Structure formats: structure tokens, C-alpha cells
Amino acid sequence: MQPESAAPTTSLPHHLFTAIDHVGIAVWDLETAIRFYSETFGLEVAHQEVNEDQGVREAMLPVGESGSCIQLMAPLTPDSVIAKFLDRRGQGIQQLAYRVTDLEAVSEELRLRGVRLLYDEPRHGTGGSLVNFVHPRHAGGVLVELVQPNQEPEPS
């Protein structure tokens, strides 16, 4: 992992995350995966959407009252990032997502600490959130997603 130890360089606290937001799991068939998680673990879908920007159909399944979710992601097209992940590695954990309060400030701090992010600017994520990703080479082989939740209520 890189860097070895970096001191904070902005006014943010040294710890940048407020919670584990979700664990992203790549699946070939979203409906089959939803059925499995519902029947096996008792988890129910709280939100589903198509994210064209990320090339996925996804479902968020809350884990109890923890505020954390399991995110099931199925590819929209054979050339999407998730389809390529599934081709290389098969179904399974694709990412670990941490919740942050200010994505731009956290992204800036991570860059100052020598961490490579995938995007120069935040992208749109699930439910109107803002997201960016830490390159796996800078996070011990784990694709880390940074999530700033949408602060506006979703339309009914």
C-alpha cells in the first residue's frame, strides 16, 4: 500500500470516513442475486436504479439498522467495468465503500497524502450521491469507493 504514513495536511481529521457505506458485489443476474440475499439472509431491497455512467443495474439492501448496505451490481453491457470484472474474477466483492461528509475535501486530502484517485472530479453514484474511487494499487489491492450521500430527500 502507498503511502506508508502521511500526516494530515488540511483541516480534516486524520480519519476521513464516517462509516462503511456499502460493500459492492458484482453479479451476473441482479434478480437472482436479490432473491438469494432475500431468501438466505432476509435482506430486502431499499433502492434500485440503473446507473448509465457506471454501466450497472444496482440494488441496495440495508444491513439491519447499521446504516450500511450490500450493493448488488449487474452489468448493463458486455464492455462495462462490472462485466470486465466478472469476466476476470467472477462474481464476488468488487469494492468497499466508505461514507464521507465532504467528498471534494477528502479527495484533496488523499491526493496530498499521495493517494491516486480514479477521477479528477466526483461522479454521480447511487441515489444522487457523489462518488470517487481510490485506485486499488494505493489501497492494498482493494477498490475503495468514497461516497458522499445525497443530502436532498428523494422525490416520492
ZIDAPE-V575360 format. One record per run of one state. SS is the DSSP state (A for helix, B for strand, O for the rest). FROM is the first residue (numbers start at 1). TO is the last residue. If there is no record, write none. Layout:
ss:SS from:FROM to:TO
ss:SS from:FROM to:TO
//
This chain:
ss:O from:1 to:18
ss:B from:19 to:27
ss:O from:28 to:29
ss:A from:30 to:41
ss:O from:42 to:44
ss:B from:45 to:51
ss:O from:52 to:55
ss:B from:56 to:62
ss:O from:63 to:68
ss:B from:69 to:75
ss:O from:76 to:80
ss:A from:81 to:89
ss:O from:90 to:91
ss:B from:92 to:99
ss:O from:100 to:102
ss:A from:103 to:112
ss:O from:113 to:116
ss:B from:117 to:117
ss:O from:118 to:122
ss:B from:123 to:124
ss:O from:125 to:125
ss:A from:126 to:128
ss:O from:129 to:129
ss:B from:130 to:134
ss:O from:135 to:135
ss:A from:136 to:138
ss:O from:139 to:143
ss:B from:144 to:148
ss:O from:149 to:156
//
